[in-house]
């Protein structure tokens, strides 16, 4: 702690131990004294998102989650104490370790490294900024590792209606790629996009055959598989020569894998786990997205009034996310 650092009494959501399921969660509100270290910022949290990973960690699905702790990975707020020139900055951020290995964002205040935050665009509300984090970081980190889509490349997104899927569509279409989305039942794409996208209903159409048809037999340069094993074969069969598949999730962890087709296709498989990214590493990913939000090519998810909860109703927010709510769920101190 620096000698002149401000100390605040923060109101924090606390989980004392893992629960059997979301319904069994028993969060409490506790008061804790917070002060920053020399290279940290003390942030007054204006809004914080609830992610599926927050609930999974709370119900024991992440063995490295520590207890007791304050959950929460995503946040937006105002710097109230920090190194020279940082006071009053409106910022947002996310992290792989906040809320899981150390106290997180579901609180009135937060201490985080100075290089972890990015400037909040003026056109984006606090709630919207808090909702950017994990989905956009996951999508952008996938593209950073697999190769950011180039203009004219074909990007196929499985699970296009989900938040990571929508973020992937926004980023790929911002970069000038042609995007094809896959849904598991008949529905139109409802997220923001910078160009028209074709949507394939996997319940009635052979995805790989349709992708070949749409691409003159070539296939997809990048497949962003946000669902995992249920689409593994369809994704594999949709890849172009030297295509890259990005994987971020699994239901069953074992899949059939055709090594011959893999090496003959000169394919690349990229695994993304944003829980492995520090706050500072996450900040670097978010900075790559900054110009897109500033220009309007990237848009935050709309936040519905009934998906905003006070800290005292954190359990309701966690249960909503565990119930696969399609809304971006937000906590407001």
Secondary structure, DSSP 8 states (H G I E B T S, - for coil): --TT--EEEEEEEEB-S--SSGGG---EEEEEEEE--TTEEEEEEEEEEE-HHHHHHHTT-STT--SSB---S-EEEEEEE-STT-TT-EEEE--SSBTTTB--SSBSEEEEEGGG-EE--TTS-HHHHHTTHHHHHHHHHHHHHH----TT-EEEEETTTSHHHHHHHHHHHHTT-EEEEEESSS----S--SS--EEEETTTS-HHHHHHHHTTT--EEEEEESS-GGGHHHHHHHEEEEEEEEE---SSS-----HHHHHHTT-EEEE--GGGS-HHHHHHHHHHHHHHHHHTSS------GGGEEEGGGHHHHHHHHHTT-SS-EEEE-
